[in-house]
Amino acid sequence: MIVDYAIYEHGKRLPEQPPLPEAAKACRGSDRFAWLGLYEPTEEEFDAVGRDLGLHELAVEDAINAHQRPKLEVYGDSLFVVLKTARYLDATETIEFGEIQVFLGDGFAVVVRHGEASALTETRRQLEARPDLLAMGPAAVLYSIVDRVVDDYLPVIVGIDDDIGEVELQVFSETDAHNPVERIYKLKREVLETNRSTAPLLGPLETLATEKMPWVSDPMREYFRDVQDHLQRTKDQIETFSELLTSILEANLTRVGVQQNADMRKISAWVAIAAIPTLVGGIYGMNFEHMPELGERWAYPAVLVLIAISCLALYAAFRRNGWL
């Protein structure tokens, strides 16, 4: 599905919208370029775009199938960039990932978006408000999209940070008896997936910021370098989250072990206390005929008192030692 399509010249959007094949010919080798935005196009739709613009068949296949890792590839004099988008869902405490592919070439920028994260309508509007930046050509489109994708990682980072804070309180809470180990593992998986979506983008950004690439002018490299710095901070934060979750998991396992030891002490203490009446009752249950106290009226009350005193003494000793 085509979301938006426009022709730009010297940083300004032109009112006319010729068919894409005509625009591709008119923009080639000129100060104009076409910006085509697509959302989850069908194979037939994108095949037509690929033929009109002369896109490489391998890049076209990647754009249709999606599920690519972040990367930068050069096909002749055109660029193909894959970005992973992310959106934090507070209701389910999960992260929804999407994908954006950007094609840059002589007189065109084609953007293909998969998933709900990082909608680009506002990005186009903001870039159109910067004719000085837009006048730098298709590379400005790529920069604006990468900048938007990296900025959208921030709410994800905030969401994960909040979840980790809640898990920390849960682990070290004296009143919460629920074991949060499942939630910790889910968070570690989300952090791992986020790292897989963000860390590989550092390489392409470094290439765009430091090396000569088709359709990327020298002034544009400074913009990509700025985005690279933002992404590096995001990556560092994600790595911190991973280490923190590992520490929380270890602390939770230690807490569970301590709790289990405490429970075992309590069980052992009550078993020891219960062993006294069990032992005495077992002896009398043997039905010996010549037990000296059987003929005395005070015998049974005395035995019961002795059992009670012994149990209370054991209870007091276990209580004093922290077993009960």
Secondary structure, DSSP 4 states (H G I P E B T S, - for coil): -EEEEEEEETTEE-S----HHHHHHHHTTSSEEEEEEEES--HHHHHHHHHHHT--HHHHHHHHH----SEEEEETTEEEEEEEEEEEETTTTEEEEEEEEEEEETTEEEEEEESSSS--HHHHHHHHT-HHHHTT-HHHHHHHHHHHHHHTHHHHHHHHHHHHHHHHHHHT-SS--S-THHHHHHHHHHHHHHHHHHGGGHHHHHHHHHS-BTTB-HHHHHHHHHHHHHHHHHHHHHHHHHHHHHHHHHHHHHHHHHHHHHHHHHHHHHHHHHHHHHHHHHHHTT--S--GGGG-TTHHHHHHHHHHHHHHHHHHHHHHTT--
